[in-house]
Amino acid sequence: MASGTLYTYPENFRAYKALIAAQFSGVQIKIAEDFVFGQTNKTEAFLKKFPLGKVPAFETDDGKYITESNAIAYYVANEQLRGKSDVERALILQWLGFADSEILPASCAWVFPLLGIMSYNKQTIEHAKEDVYKALTTLNSHLLTRTYLVGERLTLADICVAMTLLHLYQYVLDPEQRKSYQNVNRWFQTIICQPQSIAVIGDFKLADKIIEYQPKKTSDNVAKGAKKDKKKEVKESKKEPPKTAEKASAPEAEEETDATEEALASEPKKKNPFASMPKSHFDLDDFKRYYSNEDESKSIPYFWQKFDPENYSVWLSEYKYNNELTKVFMSCNLISGMYQRLDSLRKGAFASACIFGEDNNNTISGIWIWRGQDLVFTLSPDWQVDYESYNWTKLDPSKEETKKLVEQYLSWTGTDKEGRKFNQGKVFK
Ligand SMILES: N[C@@H](CCC(=O)N[C@@H](CS)C(=O)NCC(=O)O)C(=O)O
């Protein structure tokens, strides 16, 4: 019987497919306990097994590596779930394709901007809604006379399509929106109320109302962000920084050179505000490498030993709307979304943002180090991303309290001002 280890972050609807299939099939799946999204999946060891660095990823007990959530779900599924005849198997594949092509892109385009993961563009959302309604209408007609999508029993088609609809039912399909899709609602409830599903996702609550977008917080990045969201999502890692082509081919920086200047020189077409700043002896890239590869007991003293207070400054960022934060993974997404859209700032900045607390009681704050003495985000229109959602305090690098804060945020320890414990950290580098 199939068995193995699943690499995923918590509450990943893609991983749920395999986990629910395994419940139905009696397959034991271990979840890699020490997996940290954005870190573990960027390590050399992980990439050796799963070159795309994506999750969910599955390692069988006999050393085979499987990626793609549908394939993993298939691997752990029993015959019933896989389909009992050629035509059933074909129809199951059809619905898996339908979920990935007809539902998923539209669901992400509608829900992610509301969760702060992608920038908000009204027109894109309107298109996405139309696509979702179209997919739901198709499903609704199909389910008018059927309990399950294929045949008379629950199959992988039901599991995978239902999981792909999860975010829609969780965040945007409120009672009003659901009204036209009664057959889909009934079927969805049937699937998620199976004991095998409950064992994985718990008691699922359908949306009472559509989650609200807060235009105030991200209005600055609407137009600019829309373009940048097309870029591959860049996840932050602390250990083992992702190698860009530029970095991989770049020779080791020499002692006396200014690494920021060099990096900027390799991007001649972009006018970067750092380019006109005076040279510094502090090699930020070198520190980033050191921090990635060494323990904080070494990298933090190294930072202070090399830091150039004339040409760099240290800032404390504190999220202004902590009382609106709910799930920790959504707070994480908020940070990742900001980092991702600030790609061109990386050359001259470093940050470690931390989430303190737990679901429905968490806060975000961080330490930022960047080139120059002014608030960096106002220096380029490309950098005016989410920064207005934070209070920014410039710290005096000579002060003991600054050293303590840097220590805390770089070593991911301690509590926030109200005593909430450190939960997760994300590094911008
Ligand atoms: N088609 C894949 C998509 C996997 C995927 O995109 N995973 C995301 C997280 S949900 C990921 O690992 N991204 C990391 C990266 O792109 O570096 C599947 O269904 O498994």
The ligand as a Tripos MOL2 file, in Angstrom:
@<TRIPOS>MOLECULE
LIG
   20    19     1     0     0
SMALL
NO_CHARGES

@<TRIPOS>ATOM
      1 N1          0.0330   22.5470  -10.0950 N.3       1 LIG1
      2 C1          0.6850   22.4460   -8.8300 C.3       1 LIG1
      3 C2          0.8310   23.8200   -8.2410 C.3       1 LIG1
      4 C3          1.7060   23.8250   -7.0130 C.3       1 LIG1
      5 C4          1.9810   25.2410   -6.5230 C.2       1 LIG1
      6 O1          1.9010   26.2180   -7.2950 O.2       1 LIG1
      7 N2          2.3320   25.3670   -5.2470 N.am      1 LIG1
      8 C5          2.6720   26.6540   -4.6760 C.3       1 LIG1
      9 C6          2.0340   26.8090   -3.3200 C.3       1 LIG1
     10 S1          0.2980   26.5010   -3.3190 S.3       1 LIG1
     11 C7          4.1650   26.6900   -4.4220 C.2       1 LIG1
     12 O2          4.7080   25.7660   -3.8750 O.2       1 LIG1
     13 N3          4.8320   27.7790   -4.7910 N.am      1 LIG1
     14 C8          6.2250   27.9400   -4.4790 C.3       1 LIG1
     15 C9          6.9800   28.5950   -5.5860 C.2       1 LIG1
     16 O3          6.3790   28.8820   -6.6280 O.co2     1 LIG1
     17 O4          8.1600   28.8510   -5.3620 O.co2     1 LIG1
     18 C10        -0.1240   21.5280   -7.9060 C.2       1 LIG1
     19 O5         -1.3390   21.4320   -8.0830 O.co2     1 LIG1
     20 O6          0.4610   20.8910   -7.0200 O.co2     1 LIG1
@<TRIPOS>BOND
     1     1     2 1
     2     2     3 1
     3     2    18 1
     4     3     4 1
     5     4     5 1
     6     5     6 2
     7     5     7 1
     8     7     8 1
     9     8     9 1
    10     8    11 1
    11     9    10 1
    12    11    12 2
    13    11    13 1
    14    13    14 1
    15    14    15 1
    16    15    16 2
    17    15    17 1
    18    18    19 2
    19    18    20 1
@<TRIPOS>SUBSTRUCTURE
     1 LIG1         1 GROUP 0 **** ****
